[in-house]
Amino acid sequence: MPSFKIDTSTAVVFVATAPAPKLVNKQTGEIATDRETGARLMTLGLLISDEGEGNLYQVTVPETGIPEGLTPGTPVTVVGLKARDWENEFNGQKRHGISFRAASVVTAV
């Protein structure tokens, strides 16, 4: 499925929830990895505010793209943020949504 770049150059971005491993399977605890690099994937909540509107997004980032000590409230810059729509069927129920992925998150100065 195609992905779309998201421009956050005019936005204010804060960490809302600390990075946590993205799980493939909650029952087994298996952690998701990047298909190309093999890096473990992490998920973190980002509060992105732009043009008077703020939204919370769960963003997947390779573990190598997250600085140490990133905590809620930290202002950050998001590098390579993309959105992709998804759809799947599980137990006869169709689900769909939008997933967000970034190359890295950098502490803002």
N, C-alpha and C positions, 0 to 999 in steps of 0.2 A: 504494500500500500504506500502511496506517496506521503511524504512529510512536508510540512510547511515551516519556513523560518519565522521566528517571532522576534521582532525588533524591540528590545528593552532599553535602547539607548536614552530615551527620555524618561524612563520609569525609575522609581525608587524601589529597591528590592531589599527585603529583610528576611533572615531565616526565621521561620515560624516554628518548625519542629526540627530537632536535631537529626542528623543523618542516621539511618538504620539500614541494615542489610535488606535488600529486596529478596523476598523468598519466592522460590518456584513452587514449593509445596510446604504449607504451614505444618502439616502433620509430621513430615520427616525433617523439617528445618533446612532443607536444601536451599542454598543461596544461588540466585541467578548470576550468570556471568555474561560478559559481552561476547558475542559470537565471533567478532573479528580479533580482539586482543586477548580474550580470556580473563580480563580484569573482573573482579567481583563488582556487582552493581549495588548501589545504595539508593535509598529514597529519602528525600527530605522535603519538608513543607516550606514553600516560599510565599511570602506576602508580596505581591507585585502591585504597586500603586502607580497609576498613570492617568492623566487627564481627569482627576477628581474621583476616580473609581479604584477601589482596591479589591483584589481577589486572592484567595489562597489556592495554590496549585501544589500538587504532589509531583515532584520532578525526579526522574531517575538520572543518576550521574555515576560514571565509573568511579570506583573508590580512589583511583589515582588522580581524579579531578576534583577532589575535595580536600581543602587544607585541614590540618590538624587543629583540634580545639574549636571547631565551628559550633556555636551555641545559639539558641533562640535569642533574637534581638540584634544579632550581628548584621550590619549592612554589608551587602555583597553585590558583585557584578556577575551576571550569568553569561557564560560564553557558549555560543552555538545552540541556543534554545530552539527546539523544534516541536511541533505538534503533529500528531498522527491519529487518525480515527481508527477504531478497531471494532470488530464484531466477532462474537463466538457463540457457540451453543453448548450448554452444559446441563445435563439431566433434562433435556427437552425444552429448556428455556433459552431464548435468544437474549443476549446482552450486547450492549454497544456503548461506546464512549470515546473519549479523546485521551490519549496518553501524551505526557510531556517528557522530553529527554534533552539533556544538555551535555556538552563536552566537558565543561568544568564550571566550578563556582569559585570566584576569587573574592577574598575579603576586600571591601571597598576602603579606600583611604580617605 
